[in-house]
Amino acid sequence: MTSDPRPNRTHILHRDPSRVLPVAVAGDGPFVIDSAGRRYLDASGGAAVSCLGHSEHRVIAAIKAQLDRLPYAHTSFFTSEPAEALADFLISRAPEGLEHVYFISGGSEANETALKLARQYFWEKGETGRRHFIARQQSYHGNTLGALSVGGNPARRAVYEPILLPVSHIPPCFDYRYRRADETPEEYGLRAANELETEILRLGPETVIAFIAETVGGATCGAITPAPGYFRRIREICDKYGVLLILDEVMCGMGRTGTLFACEQEGVSPDLLTCAKGLGAGYQPIGACLMSGEIYDTITQGSGTFQHGFTYIGHATACAGALAVQQVIEEDGLLRNCQAMGDALGAALRDRFGNHPHVGDIRGRGLFRAIELVEDRVAKRPFDPKLKLHAKIRAEAMAEGLMVYPGGGTIDGRSGDHVLMAPPYIITQAGVDMIATRLAAAVDRAVAAVMA
């Protein structure tokens, strides 16, 4: 038997097989503990998932109790009590007009579901010529082929370009990179939104199904918040041409920005809204697609059946866990803590990085924050992407006992580096201070290494 040349022998195809990963064995509030006993402050919630940390006993108890009753029943035969209760909970708190929900297992499935619902809605109405989706550059909507097609992340798309759907991508609403010096934020927001109308007219309004956008930009460019009035103008344009508005809140929703739904702060209601990560907090895989009453009625009173489905939709145990997550958030007033600690994290980042020569922007909302790294702050010039600064920051942060979510290609899919933070809603001031201190040390070491 020959020796295995791999430094970390595993039968798993890991995300990056060249890296030797520590083994996570336990959780303690906002900390993950590895097999060597090392504690890591989870300042990114994994990928903005673990909003209650890693040891919430009430959620664990709810999951165990549901397993004792009924782990799973296929939805072609049954509904379940936790699925019905979770649907009631979400719709009673959803933006106006959203009246029904479809439960799936994650964010990619949620967005795939939204795309199919949007297409079938127009098919039921007899508008079968509607076939185009419009999305934004520097966005991310998931890894199924449909979700990847509407996503605007060049690196994730590259391998699969020949088999993706044709989708139009307009520029993102990205104040730091795209607002002109002679524009107010409101003027920029209007200009950015009007890109949608231009593209609808180019394609032909009668051919466009929907516009899909992250309410607050996620991992691809790092917590970019919409300019004032941007989404109100987007809603007007969609209504003018009969185009559906899909808001992707997989990463930014379910309290992450300080309100249960991020679009509450924009004063708009979408026709379809997707959520996932903060819905179940990582205790069970779950996602959801909320839809308007108009979409639901058109399908159920038309052909009567949504031509879509996955094996684990409406999974009883996942729904029980997600309902418990949402109840804990309400009972413990964690949206208020998200707002307060979000402000504290923003202040701590400005204190540490506000005058840093290689931090060009500090942005975000609630407990969804990011810093963007630059080689030249005045010119906003990014570091050479070959240096992979974001990867070095991740490694240095792990060495500090800190989990953050850095990304590259921030500006155009190739250039730019940022660090995204999405700590649990249970974070305290001491945790915020620890994030800022450890991140500052990691950034300084990583920058020094690439500039040496």
MIPABA-9711 format. One record per residue: x, z, y negated of N, C-alpha, C in turn; residue in three letters. Coordinates in steps of 0.05 Angstrom, whole numbers, plus 32768, in hexadecimal, padded with zeros to 4 digits. Each point is the difference from the previous one (the first is absolute). Example, Ala and Ser with C-alpha at 12.3 -4.5 7.8 and 13.67 -1.06 7.14 Angstrom:
<sites>
8108809C80727FEE80007FE8801280007FE8Ala
7FF97FF27FEB801080017FE87FF1800E7FEASer
</sites>
This chain:
<sites>
8011800080187FEF80007FE8801280007FE7Met
7FFB7FED7FEF80117FFE7FE87FF680147FEBThr
801280087FEF7FF880127FEA7FF07FF27FEBSer
7FEE800E7FF37FEF7FF57FEC80107FFF7FE5Asp
80037FE97FF380107FFF7FE77FF1800C7FE8Pro
7FE7800580037FF1800A7FE98007801C7FF9Arg
800580067FE68008801B7FF97FEA80158004Pro
7FE77FF77FFF7FE9801280037FEE7FF48014Asn
80058006801A7FF17FF280157FE380077FFFArg
7FEF7FEB7FFE7FE480037FFE7FF27FE8800BThr
7FE88004800B7FF07FE980097FEC7FF87FEBHis
8002800C7FE87FEE7FF97FEA800D7FEA7FEEIle
7FF17FED7FF880097FED7FEB7FFA800E7FE5Leu
8013800D7FF67FFD800E7FE680007FED7FE9His
7FF680097FE97FFF7FEF7FE8801C7FF57FFAArg
801480108002801C7FF77FFC8010800A8017Asp
80047FF08015800E80098018801C80097FFBPro
800C7FF87FEA801C80077FFA8003801C7FF7Ser
7FEA800D7FF88002801B7FF57FFB80148017Arg
800F801680007FFB801680127FEE80147FF2Val
7FE88003800A7FEC80117FF28001801D800BLeu
7FFC80147FEF7FFC801B800A7FE58001800EPro
7FFD801380127FE78003800F7FEF80167FF3Val
7FE97FF87FF67FED80147FF47FF2800F8016Ala
8000801B7FFD7FF5801180157FEB80137FF6Val
7FFE80057FE67FED80137FF67FFB7FFB7FE2Ala
7FEA800B7FF77FF97FFF7FE47FF9801B7FF5Gly
800680057FE77FFB80197FF37FF87FFB7FE3Asp
7FE67FFD7FFB7FF77FFA7FE5800C7FE57FF7Gly
800E7FFF7FE9800B7FE77FF7801A7FF8800DPro
8009800F8014801A7FFB800D7FFC7FF4801CPhe
80127FEE800780037FF6801B801A800C800BVal
8000800980198017800D800D80097FEF8017Ile
801B7FFB8001800A7FF08016800B80118017Asp
80097FF380158008800E8018801980117FFCSer
800E7FFC7FEA801780117FFA7FF980177FEFAla
7FE680037FF97FF680157FEF80027FFB7FE3Gly
80087FE87FF880027FF87FE47FE57FFC7FF4Arg
7FFB80097FE77FE77FFD7FF280027FEB7FEBArg
7FED7FEE7FFE7FFF7FEB7FED7FE680037FEFTyr
800380027FE67FE980017FEE7FF47FE37FFFLeu
7FE87FFE80087FF37FE580027FF47FF97FE5Asp
80117FF57FEF7FF87FF97FE47FF37FE57FFFAla
7FFC7FF380167FF27FE680007FE880008012Ser
7FFA8016800D7FEA8001801380037FEC8016Gly
80197FFB800880077FEA80127FFE7FE67FF0Gly
7FE97FF380017FFA7FE97FEF7FE680067FF1Ala
800080167FF17FE880097FF17FE980078013Ala
8007800B80187FEC800680147FFA801E8001Val
8014801080037FFC801D80077FF980107FE7Ser
7FE77FFC7FF67FF8800D7FE77FFB801E8003Cys
7FFD800A80197FFC801C80048019800D800DLeu
80167FF280018017800A800E7FFD7FFD801EGly
800F8010800F80037FFB801C7FF680168012His
7FF180137FF57FF8801780117FE5800C7FF7Ser
7FED7FEF7FF77FE6800B7FF77FEF80088018Glu
7FFD801A80047FF3800A80187FE27FF88002His
7FF37FFE7FE97FE37FF980017FFB7FE4800AArg
80127FEE7FF97FFD7FE4800A80077FFF801EVal
8015800D800780088001801D7FEA800C8011Ile
7FF380157FF67FEA800D800E7FE87FED8003Ala
7FFA7FF17FEB7FEA7FED800180057FEA8015Ala
80197FF7800180077FEB80147FFE800B801CIle
800B801880047FFE800C801B7FE380058008Lys
7FF080087FEE7FE4800580067FF17FE68008Ala
80067FEB7FF27FF47FE68006800A7FF6801BGln
801980048006800A7FF8801B7FF2800F8016Leu
7FF980197FFB7FF1801080147FE47FF58004Asp
7FF47FF57FEA7FE57FF680027FFF7FE3800AArg
800F7FEE7FF27FFF7FE4800780187FF27FF1Leu
80147FF8800F80177FF37FF27FF87FE57FF4Pro
7FF17FF0800F7FFC7FE47FF87FE77FF4800ETyr
7FF17FF07FF27FEA7FF1800C7FFF7FE57FF3Ala
7FFF7FEB800F80027FE57FF57FE77FFA7FEFHis
80057FF47FE87FEB7FFD7FEC7FEC7FE98007Thr
80047FF180157FEB7FEE80097FEA800E800FSer
8005801A80077FED800F800F7FF580187FF0Phe
8011800D7FF07FF980187FF2800B80017FE3Phe
7FF380107FEF800D800B7FE98008801C8007Thr
800C800F7FED8007801B80057FFB80127FE8Ser
7FFD801980057FFA80137FEB801680017FEAGlu
801A80018008801580017FEB80017FE67FF0Pro
7FFB7FE9800C80017FE77FF27FE97FFF7FEBAla
7FE8800880087FEA80017FEE800480147FE9Glu
800B80178007800580147FEB80167FF87FECAla
80157FF3800B80157FF67FEE7FF57FEA7FEDLeu
7FF07FEE800B7FF47FEB7FF07FEF800C7FEAAla
7FF0801380077FEF800D7FEB8011800D7FEBAsp
8015800E80088012800D7FED800C7FEC7FECPhe
800B7FEA800B800D7FEC7FEF7FED7FF27FEDLeu
7FEA7FF7800B7FED7FF17FEF7FF380117FEBIle
7FFC801A80057FF580127FEC801380047FE8Ser
80197FF98004801580047FEB800C7FE67FF6Arg
7FF77FEA800B800C7FE67FFB7FF77FF57FE4Ala
80107FED7FF57FF77FF37FE87FE57FF38003Pro
7FF27FFE7FEA7FE57FF580007FFF7FE5800DGlu
7FEC7FFC80117FFB7FE7800D800C7FFE801CGly
801380118007800B8001801B7FED80118012Leu
7FF47FF480147FEB800E800E80048002801EGlu
80137FF2800B80058000801D801E7FFF8006His
800780088018801D8002800780047FF6801DVal
80187FF5800480087FF6801B801B800D8006Tyr
8001801080158018800F800780127FF18013Phe
801A7FFF7FF980147FF38011801780138004Ile
80177FF68008801680128008801780007FECSer
7FFE7FF27FEA801680017FEC7FFB7FEC7FE9Gly
80147FFF7FEE7FFD7FF07FE880007FE28004Gly
80117FF6801280007FE480057FE57FF7800BSer
7FF5800F80137FE67FF9800B7FEA80037FEBGlu
800380127FED7FEC80037FEB7FFF7FE87FEEAla
80187FF67FF980007FE87FEF7FF87FE7800FAsn
80087FFE80197FF77FEA80117FE180008001Glu
7FF5801780037FE3800380017FF37FF77FE6Thr
800C80087FEA7FF57FF97FE580007FE27FFCAla
80157FF3800880027FE37FFE7FEA7FF28010Leu
7FFC800A80187FEB7FF380117FE480067FF6Lys
7FFB80197FF77FE680067FF47FFA7FEE7FE8Leu
80157FFC7FEF7FFC7FEF7FE97FF97FE48007Ala
800E7FF580147FFB7FE480087FE47FFE800DArg
7FF9801380127FE67FFE800D7FE980047FECGln
800480117FEC7FEC80037FEB7FF77FE57FF4Tyr
80147FF07FF97FFA7FE67FF47FF57FED8014Phe
800A800280197FF57FEF80167FE280068004Trp
7FF980197FFF7FE4800880037FEF7FF57FE9Glu
800C7FFE7FE97FF17FF77FE87FFF7FE17FFFLys
800D7FF3801280007FE3800080167FF47FEFGly
801180117FF580167FF67FEE80197FFC8012Glu
7FFE7FEF801380167FFD801480187FF27FF5Thr
7FFF7FF57FE880187FF37FF4801380147FF4Gly
7FF880197FFF801280157FF5801580078016Arg
80197FFA7FFA801580038014801A800C7FF5Arg
800280037FE6801980097FF47FFF801E7FF9His
8017800D80058005801B7FF680157FFE7FEBPhe
7FFE80117FEB801480037FEC800A801C8001Ile
801B80037FFF800D801A8001801680017FEBAla
801180138002801680037FEC801B7FFF800DArg
80137FF67FF1801C800280088008801D8000Gln
801480068010800B801C80027FEB80148008Gln
7FEF7FF880137FEC8011800B80058003801ESer
7FF28013800C80018003801D7FE58009800ATyr
7FF57FF280147FE58006800A80008004801EHis
80177FFF800E80008005801C800F7FEA8010Gly
80018004801A80117FEF80117FF17FEF8014Asn
7FE5800180017FF27FEC800F80037FE57FF2Thr
7FFB7FEA800D80057FE77FF37FEF7FFB7FE7Leu
7FE7800980017FEF7FFD7FE9800A80117FE9Gly
8005801A8006800980127FEB801B7FF87FF5Ala
80127FF78012801A7FF77FF77FFE7FE77FEELeu
7FEC7FEF80067FFC7FE87FF07FF980067FE3Ser
7FEE80147FFC7FF980077FE5801580117FF2Val
8012800D80108016800F7FF580147FEF7FF1Gly
800C800C7FEC80147FF17FF1801C800B8002Gly
8007800A8018801A800B800580117FEB800EAsn
80127FF27FF2800F7FEA800B800F80078019Pro
800D801780018011800780177FEF80048019Ala
7FE8800C7FFE7FEF800480177FF47FE58009Arg
7FFC7FEE7FED7FF37FE7800780127FEB800CArg
801A80027FF980137FEA80057FFF7FF4801CAla
80028011801480017FF6801C7FE77FF18007Val
7FE980097FF57FE67FF780097FF37FEB7FEETyr
800E7FF87FEB7FF47FED7FEC7FF27FE8800DGlu
800C7FF380157FF27FE8800B7FE58006800DPro
7FFB801980077FE68005800D7FED80127FF0Ile
800780037FE67FEE80107FEE7FEB7FEE7FF4Leu
7FEA800D7FF87FEA7FF17FF2800A7FF87FE4Leu
7FF67FEA7FF680077FF87FE47FF180137FEDPro
800E800E7FEF7FF480137FED800E7FFD7FE5Val
7FF180017FEA800B7FFF7FE58009801C7FF8Ser
801780017FF4800B80197FF680067FFE7FE2His
7FF280117FF0800580017FE4801380177FFAIle
800C80017FE8801380157FFA7FF3801C8000Pro
800F801480077FF5801B80007FFD800B7FE4Pro
7FF280167FFD7FFF800E7FE7801680158000Cys
80177FF97FF58019800F8003800C80037FE4Phe
7FF780157FF3800780047FE4801E7FFF7FFAAsp
8010800F8010801C80037FFA800F7FE58002Tyr
7FF77FEF8011800E7FE680047FF37FE97FF1Arg
7FE680017FFB7FF37FE87FF67FF280027FE5Tyr
7FFE80187FF57FF480027FE580147FF87FEBArg
7FF77FEE7FEE80127FF77FEB800380157FEAArg
80167FFF7FF1800580147FEB7FEB7FFF7FEAAla
7FF47FE97FFC7FEC7FFD7FEB7FE380068009Asp
7FFD800A80187FE68006800B7FFB801E8002Glu
7FE780087FFB7FF8801C80067FF98000801EThr
7FFF8018800C7FF88001801C7FE57FF38005Pro
7FED80047FED7FE67FF4800480017FE27FFFGlu
800F7FF57FED80037FE37FFE800D7FF4801AGlu
8014800F800A800D7FF680187FEC80018018Tyr
7FF0801680027FED800280157FEC7FE98000Gly
7FF77FF87FE87FED7FEA7FFE800E7FE68008Leu
80187FFB7FF8800F7FE8800780047FFE801EArg
80088017800C80058000801D7FE67FFB8010Ala
7FEA800C7FF77FE77FFC800D7FF67FE37FFEAla
80057FF47FE97FF67FE57FFC800E7FEB8012Asn
80178008800C800C7FEF80147FED7FFB8017Glu
7FEF801380067FEC7FFC80157FED7FEA7FF9Leu
7FF580007FE87FED7FEC7FF8800D7FE48001Glu
80197FFE7FF7800E7FE7800180027FF5801CThr
80068011801380037FF8801C7FE57FF9800DGlu
7FEB800F7FF97FE57FFA800A7FF87FE47FF7Ile
80057FFA7FE77FF87FE67FF580117FEA800CLeu
80198005800680117FEC800D7FF67FF9801CArg
7FF88015800F7FF77FFB801B7FE47FF58001Leu
7FF080077FEC7FE47FFA80007FF080198008Gly
7FF0800C7FED7FF3801980067FEF80008019Pro
7FF57FE980077FEF7FFF8018800F8001801AGlu
801B80007FFE801180018019800D801C8004Thr
7FFD80127FED800F801A80017FEE8015800CVal
800B800E80137FF28017800D800480197FF1Ile
801980087FFB8005801B7FF6801C80017FF3Ala
800280157FEF801A80087FF58006801B800CPhe
80188003800B8008801A800C8018800B7FF2Ile
8000801A7FF98016800C7FF28002801E8007Ala
8018800B80008003801C80027FF9800D7FE5Glu
7FEF801480007FF8800D7FE68019800A7FF2Thr
8011800E800E801A80077FF680147FF48013Val
80137FF17FF680137FF28012800F80138011Gly
80057FF88019800C80128013801E7FFC8005Gly
80077FFD801A801C8001800880107FE87FF7Ala
7FF37FE87FFB80107FE87FFA800E80037FE5Thr
7FF3800B7FEC800D80027FE67FFF801D7FF5Cys
7FF58012800E8003801C7FF97FED800B7FEBGly
7FE7800780087FEE80107FF07FFB7FF47FE4Ala
7FFB7FE67FFF7FFA7FF47FE67FE380047FF9Ile
7FFA800D7FEA7FE580057FF77FF67FE97FEFThr
7FE67FFB80027FF57FE97FF07FFF80067FE3Pro
80047FEB7FF07FFE80037FE37FE380077FF8Ala
7FFD800E7FE97FE580077FF87FED7FE87FFEPro
7FE98001800C7FED7FEB7FFF80047FE98013Gly
80168001800F80067FEA80127FEA7FFC8015Tyr
7FF88015800E7FEC7FFC80157FE47FFC7FF6Phe
7FFA800A7FE87FE67FFA7FF47FFE7FE27FFBArg
80157FF47FF680007FE37FFB7FFF7FF1801BArg
800E800A80147FFF7FF4801B7FE48000800AIle
7FF280177FFD7FE48002800A7FEE7FEC7FF1Arg
80047FFD7FE67FF17FEC7FF180047FE4800AGlu
80187FF9800680077FE580097FF37FFB801CIle
8003801380127FF47FFD801A7FE27FFD7FFECys
7FF3800F7FEF7FE37FFE7FFD7FF87FE57FF4Asp
80107FF77FED7FFA7FE67FF37FFF7FE98014Lys
80128000801480027FEA80127FF58006801CTyr
7FF4801780047FF48007801A801580058015Gly
8018800A7FF78016800680138000801D8006Val
8004800780198001801C8008801A800D7FF7Leu
7FFF801A7FFA801780107FFA800680148016Leu
80177FFC800C800A80138015801680117FF5Ile
7FFC801A8000801580127FF7800D800E8018Leu
801A7FFD8003800F800B8016800A801C7FF6Asp
7FF58015800C8008801B7FFA800C800E8019Glu
800B7FEF8011800C800B8019801580157FF9Val
80117FFA7FED801680127FF97FF980127FE8Met
7FF27FF57FEC7FFB800F7FE77FE680108000Cys
7FEF7FFD80147FE6800C80007FFF801B800EGly
7FE7800A80027FFA8019800D800F80187FF4Met
800080007FE5800B80167FF1801C7FFD7FF6Gly
800F7FEC800A801C7FFE7FFA80067FFF7FE2Arg
7FEF7FF37FF180057FFD7FE37FF180157FF0Thr
7FF38013800D7FF380167FF27FE27FFF8001Gly
7FF47FE980087FE47FFE80057FFC7FF5801CThr
7FE98005800C7FFD7FF9801C80057FE28003Leu
7FF47FF07FEF80057FE38000800E7FF97FE6Phe
80167FF1800280117FFA7FE97FF07FF07FEBAla
7FED7FEF80097FF27FF07FEC7FED80107FEFCys
7FFB801980067FF080117FEE800D80017FE5Glu
801B80007FFF800E80027FE780007FE67FF0Gln
7FF87FEA800D7FFF7FE67FF37FE47FF97FF6Glu
7FEC801080087FE57FFB7FF77FF37FE7800DGly
80097FF980187FF47FE9800E7FF98008801CVal
7FED7FF0800B7FF88002801C80067FE5800DSer
800D8000801780057FE7800E7FE97FF98012Pro
80007FE8800B7FED7FF9801580088009801BAsp
801A80028004800C800A8019801880127FF9Leu
80038016800D801680137FFB800C8009801ALeu
801A7FFE8003800D80098018801080197FFCThr
800180118014801080187FFF800A8007801CCys
801480108002800B8007801B801280187FFFAla
80177FFE7FF48015801480037FF7801C7FFALys
7FF680057FE87FF7801B7FF97FE58007800CGly
7FF37FED800D7FE68006800C800480138018Leu
80137FFB8011800480118017801980107FFFGly
80117FFC7FEB801880107FFB80147FFF8016Ala
7FFE7FED801280137FFD80167FF980108019Gly
7FEA80107FFF7FF9801080177FF47FEF8016Tyr
7FF37FEA7FF87FF77FEB801380017FE67FF2Gln
80047FE9800E7FFF7FE67FF27FE47FF87FF9Pro
7FFB7FFB7FE67FE67FF87FF780027FF17FE5Ile
7FEE7FED7FFD7FFD7FF27FE67FE27FFB7FFCGly
7FF97FF77FE87FE47FFA7FFA7FFE7FE97FECAla
7FEA7FF180047FF97FEB7FEC7FE480077FF6Cys
7FFE80077FE77FE680067FF37FF67FE67FF4Leu
7FE67FFC80027FF47FE67FF77FE780067FEFMet
7FF97FED7FEF7FE880027FF07FE77FFD8011Ser
7FEA800A7FF57FE77FFC800E7FF87FE38002Gly
80087FF17FEB7FFA7FE38001800E7FF28017Glu
801980068005800E7FF480177FF38008801AIle
7FFB801A80037FF4800A80187FE57FF38005Tyr
7FEF80007FEC7FE57FF5800480017FE28006Asp
80127FF17FF380017FE4800480077FF9801DThr
80128010800C80087FFB801B7FEB800A8014Ile
7FF680187FFC7FED800C80137FE57FF27FFFThr
7FF97FF57FE97FE67FF27FFD80037FE28005Gln
801A7FF7800480057FE4800680037FFC801EGly
80197FFB800880057FFD801D7FFC801B800FSer
800480167FF17FFB801A800C8019800D800CGly
80167FF180038017800B800D801A7FF97FF1Thr
801180137FFC801A7FFB7FF580137FF68015Phe
800A7FE77FFD80107FF38015801D800A7FFFGln
800480198009801A800D7FFD7FFE80198011His
8017800C800680008019800E801B8006800EGly
8005801A800380188009800E7FF780158015Phe
8010800480147FF9801380157FFB801D7FF5Thr
801080087FEC8000801C7FF87FF180047FE5Tyr
7FEE7FEE7FF87FF180057FE87FEE80188004Ile
7FFD80107FEA7FEF80178001800980158015Gly
801980028005800B801280157FF8801D7FF9His
7FF2800C80137FF4801B7FFB801480157FF8Ala
80178001800E801480157FFA800D7FFA7FE6Thr
80067FE77FFA800C7FF97FE67FED80067FE9Ala
7FE67FFB80047FED80067FEB7FFD801E7FFCCys
8001800F80157FFE801E7FFE8018800A7FF0Ala
80187FF68006801880087FF27FFF7FF97FE3Gly
7FF77FE77FFA7FFF7FF77FE47FEB80107FF0Ala
7FE98007800C7FEC80107FF2800C801B7FFALeu
800E800C8012800D801A7FFB80147FFE7FEAAla
80107FEA7FFF80137FFC7FEA7FF280007FE6Val
7FEB7FF17FFE7FF27FFD7FE67FF2801B7FF8Gln
7FF7800E80147FF3801A7FFA801580147FF6Gln
80188000800B801680127FF780077FF97FE3Val
80037FE67FFA80067FF77FE57FEC800B7FECIle
7FE67FFF80077FEC800A7FEE8000801F7FFFGlu
8000800D80177FFE801D80018017800D7FF2Glu
80187FF580018018800C7FF580067FF67FE4Asp
7FEF7FEF7FF480047FF67FE580197FF07FFEGly
80077FF08014801A7FF3800080017FE87FEDLeu
7FE97FF57FF880027FEB7FEC800A800B7FE5Leu
7FF780187FFA800A800E7FE8801E80058002Arg
800880088018801D8005800480107FE67FFEAsn
7FF47FEA800B800D7FE67FFE80047FF87FE4Cys
7FEC80057FEF80037FF97FE3801580127FF3Gln
7FFF801A8005801280137FF3801D7FFC800AAla
80037FFE801A801B7FFC800B800A7FE37FFBMet
7FEE7FED7FFD80087FE57FF8800C80017FE4Gly
7FF3800E7FEE800B80037FE5801B800E8001Asp
8002801480118019800F800280167FEE800BAla
7FF97FF0801480147FEE800C80097FEB7FEBLeu
7FED7FF57FF180077FED7FEB8013800C7FECGly
7FFA80197FF88011800E7FED801C8006800CAla
800180088019801A8005800D80107FE78002Ala
7FF47FEA8006800E7FE68002800A7FF77FE5Leu
7FF080047FEB80097FF97FE5801780127FF7Arg
7FFF80198008801580137FF9801A7FF8800DAsp
7FFF7FF8801A80187FF9800F800A7FE47FFAArg
7FED7FED7FFC80087FE47FFF7FF97FF27FE5Phe
7FF4800F7FED7FF77FF37FE880177FF47FF0Gly
8018800B800280177FF57FF280157FF58013Asn
7FF87FFD801980137FF6801480087FE37FFAHis
80197FF97FFF80087FE57FF97FF77FEB8014Pro
7FF8800880187FF97FED80157FE38003800AHis
7FF0800E7FF07FE3800180057FF17FF37FE9Val
7FF47FEA80067FF37FF17FEA7FE380087FFBGly
7FF2800980157FE480067FFC7FF880178012Asp
7FEF80127FF67FF48016800F7FE27FFC7FFEIle
7FF27FFC80167FE47FF97FFE7FEF800C8016Arg
7FE67FFC7FFE7FEE800A80157FE980107FF4Gly
7FF1800C80137FE8800F7FF97FFB80148016Arg
7FF880187FF87FFC80158015801980058010Gly
7FFD8004801A80178003801180087FE6800DLeu
80027FEB7FEF80087FE5800880137FF77FEAPhe
80198004800480147FFC7FEA80177FEF800AArg
800E7FF47FED80177FF0800880147FFF7FE9Ala
80197FFB800780157FF97FEC800B7FE58007Ile
80067FF07FEC800D7FE68005801D80017FF7Glu
80127FF78011801C80017FFB800A7FE67FF3Leu
801280027FED800B7FE87FF2801E80047FFDVal
800E7FEA8000801D80017FFA800480037FE2Glu
7FF07FF27FF0800180017FE37FE580087FF5Asp
7FFE80177FF57FE6800A7FF77FF57FF17FE8Arg
80117FF97FEE7FF67FF17FE87FF67FE58007Val
800E7FF280117FF97FE580077FEC7FFF8018Ala
7FFB8018800C7FEF80028017800B7FF08018Lys
801A7FFC8000800C7FF0801580028010801AArg
7FF67FF580168002800F801A801B7FFF800CPro
80058011801380187FFF801080007FE78012Phe
80177FF7800780027FEA80137FF28008801AAsp
7FED7FF080097FF180088019801280028018Pro
80177FF38000801280038017800B801C8003Lys
7FFF80107FEB8009801C80027FED8012800FLeu
7FE77FF780027FEB8010800E8000801D7FF6Lys
7FFE80037FE68000801B7FF57FEA8011800BLeu
7FE87FF480037FE9801080098005800C801CHis
800D7FF180118006800A801B801580177FFEAla
80137FFE7FEE801480157FFD7FF380197FF5Lys
7FEC7FFD7FEE7FF280187FF57FF1800D8017Ile
7FF37FF180117FF1800C8016801380118012Arg
80177FF580068013800E8011800A80197FF3Ala
80077FFE7FE6800980187FF27FEA80157FFDGlu
7FE87FF77FFD7FEA80137FFE7FFC800F801AAla
80017FF180177FFD800D801A801780148004Met
80177FFA7FF68017801380027FFA80197FF0Ala
7FF07FFD7FEB7FF880177FEF7FE9800F800CGlu
7FF47FF680167FE8800C800B7FE77FF87FF0Gly
80007FE77FF77FE97FF67FF07FF87FE5800BLeu
7FE67FFD80047FF57FE680087FF37FF37FE8Met
800A7FE87FF87FF47FF07FEB7FFC7FE4800CVal
7FF37FEF7FF07FF97FE5800A800B7FEB7FEETyr
801A7FFA8002800C7FEC7FEE7FF87FE48009Pro
80027FED7FEE7FFB7FE4800680117FED7FF0Gly
80057FE9800B800F7FEB7FF27FEE7FE87FF9Gly
800A7FEE7FF07FF17FE97FF97FE980077FECGly
800480157FF17FEB800B7FEF7FF57FEB7FECThr
80117FEF7FF57FF97FEE7FEB7FF37FE7800AIle
800C7FF380137FF87FE6800980027FFB801EAsp
80038016800F80047FFD801C801D7FFF8009Gly
80117FFC7FED801D7FFE8006800F80167FF0Arg
7FFD80017FE6800F80127FEF7FF080197FF9Ser
800F80157FFB7FF380197FF77FFF80158015Gly
800380197FF77FFF801780127FEE80167FF4Asp
7FF0800D80107FF180167FF67FFE80168016His
7FF780177FF87FFC801680137FE3800A7FFBVal
7FF07FFF80157FE480097FFF7FFE801D800BLeu
7FF080107FF27FFB801B80097FE280058003Met
7FF7800C80167FE4800680047FFE801A8011Ala
800880177FF480008019800F7FE4800A8007Pro
7FFE801280137FE6800B80077FF2800D7FE9Pro
7FE6800080017FF0800C7FEA8003801F7FFFTyr
800C800B80158004801D8000801B80087FF3Ile
800E7FED7FF5801A80067FF47FFE80147FE9Ile
801480117FFD800080147FEB80157FF87FEBThr
800280107FEB80147FFC7FEC801C8001800CGln
800480138012801A8003800C80077FE68010Ala
7FEC7FF5800D80057FE7800F80067FE97FEDGly
7FF27FFF7FEA80057FEB7FEC801C80027FF5Val
800980187FFA801C80047FF680147FF88016Asp
7FFA8006801980127FF8801680027FE28002Met
7FE97FF27FFD80017FE3800180127FF57FEBIle
7FFC80097FE7800F7FF57FEA801E80068003Ala
800780188008801C80088003800E7FF08016Thr
7FF37FFE8017800C7FF2801780017FE27FFBArg
7FEB7FF57FF380017FE37FFB80157FF97FECLeu
800480117FEC80157FFB7FEC801C7FFF800DAla
800480128012801A8000800E80037FE78011Ala
7FEB7FF8800E80017FE8801180057FE77FEFAla
7FF17FFD7FEA80037FE97FEF801C7FFE7FF5Val
800B80177FF6801A7FFF7FF480167FF88014Asp
7FFE800B801980147FF880147FFD7FE38008Arg
7FE87FF780037FFC7FE4800880097FED7FEAAla
7FF980057FE780097FEF7FEA801F80007FFEVal
800B80188002801E80017FFF800C7FF08016Ala
7FF480008017800C7FF180177FFF7FE17FFBAla
7FE97FF77FF57FFE7FE37FFC80107FF67FE8Val
800680137FEE800F7FF87FE7801E80058003Met
8008800C8017801C8007800380127FE68002Ala
</sites>
